[in-house]
Amino acid sequence: MIGCLFIHGFTGAPYEVEPLASYMKEKTDWIVKVPTLPGHGETLSLKGYTYHDWIAHAEKELNALMKEADEVYVVGFSMGGVIASYLAAKYEVKKLVLLSAAVYYVNPKQLLLDCKDMIKDMLTGKINENELFKRYKKKLHETPLLATMEFQKLVKKVKPYLKKLTLPVLIIQGECDGIVPVKSAHYLYKTIPSKEKELRLLPCSKHHVCYGEDYEDLKEYVENFLFASNREFSHQNSGS
């Protein structure tokens, strides 16, 4: 039996990876787990939590899943990708999928373009229809500065572990991501020493790749990667 653990991002919730997790549930008989990290979820309340809490909870979920499954895959989105990398370096994870993994944070160029769109919508009275505005308005109000600093501490802690990854890895990144710059994906591809690794770039997707225009391509990349058995990986950047 295969188990698949999905880990959402900073200030996020399971909905960030839900389309892909649901697809895996429908497509397979795998045990699919999508936990909510401490302080996260619909009732976002990060005050008092540290990155140690987030890692500890993910570890607990992974260990529980490893008791149920013969082999385990981990899929991490944004900060969840950072946590997933740490787990894969520490435990016997068979495959790792990194979606918009945030080893670098904020893409100034794309963020500026997104802000221009929000200003335009604000001037035309359509700001409440702007998806990016709706998604981040609540988060900006409810994210303590100390929580953001904990996220930065997490990235600093995990970066050295990237060089310990030898399992098959799939890296997926939206090229229009205003939160995590594309250089983050290239850094991961260059730093992770795995012989079996792929980098897939999604030309039309922003940060939330599971809801992007390229989702069907993303789904295909992940499916081919996770369902593949004993196939050869071309040790090269396969971004398109």
Beta strands, then each sheet from edge to edge (+ up, - down):
strand 1: 2-7
strand 2: 31-33
strand 3: 71-77
strand 4: 95-99
strand 5: 169-174
strand 6: 197-202
sheet 1: 2+ 1+ 3+ 4+ 5+ 6+
end
